[in-house]
Amino acid sequence: MRKMLGWSWGVAAVAAVVSGLIPVEASADAISEFPNRPINLVVGFTAGGGNDVVARIVGNKVGELLKTSVVILNKPGANGAIALESVAKAAPDGYTIILGSSSVIAINPVVSGSEGQDPIKNFVGLGTVAMTPQVLAVNPSVAARTLDEFVALSQTQELSVASAGIGGLPHLAIELIQSVEKAKLLHVPYRGGAPAATDVVAGHINGIVMDLPVVQPFILEGRIRAIAVLNDKRSAALPDVASSVEQGAKELVAVNWYGLLAPANTPEPIADRLFQAFSTAANDPAVKAKLAEIGIEPMTSSSRADFTQFLGREMARWAAVAKVAGLTKN
């Protein structure tokens, strides 16, 4: 009977391991041979958006560096939350990771309060690869050319300002403008940046806060006027537009960065190798040139630990803004 019970337990243990109920540490061979098959790079949006484009440009170079394929898996839904939670549940072997913007990785988790999206507890940070600032722009009929003029005008008449939706970085940047600059704005959320920009061009909405790549063509064509790049420096894509900090708004910084996470318990050597590969790829001259064409610049962390600290600061900063705006559930 004891033998039977022992045999049964052994079978059950093997089954549990196979089904993933008992975690198995990666073997030394698996770590040393990484990667020996394609890497799945998950993106929480459909093809063609900023997250997807950055993933494809950088991922292609990473594939060359690691001598494997980097396969982009688009899992849209819930502003990136579906993709994030799916990667949290993936095997911690380095073969399934996520590339997400600050909205996906730092803002959604604090707004939703979902433990499944917690980027510190449920993931291993792999660093940032790129960034693009938010831009405040208006229809040419709006009588403001500087940030001070825009704020002053908002205090004498209602100014409507569009974003790509509730709870994302553009929305929180609008809330930041109101809280730190005392502007009085009417936030108008849209389903995406393109329709929002179209309505600003048409004059249906006074202004917009959006990622630079979305509004850059309209600004260069003179169809909307840029008021400020919401950063501490000017953008190479819009060199004639003053930054918010340059205009005296030191707290008004809203940068959409793109970072990478792997499931918790991913072996350190594998995480380190991915960090190095993505950092090298992001700074490759050809990659930088492709990103620059769409108004995106490389932004890499000095180390994985540095990225984790940066992520914590970003979460705390935007959580405070979201709380003031009444967006947090907790």
Helices and strands as residue ranges (DSSP letters): H 2-19, H 28-32, E 39-43, H 50-66, E 70-74, G 78-80, H 81-88, E 96-101, H 102-102, I 103-107, H 108-112, G 115-117, E 123-138, H 147-154, E 159-163, H 169-181, E 185-189, H 193-202, E 207-211, H 212-220, E 225-230, E 255-263, H 268-282, H 285-292, E 297-298, H 304-324
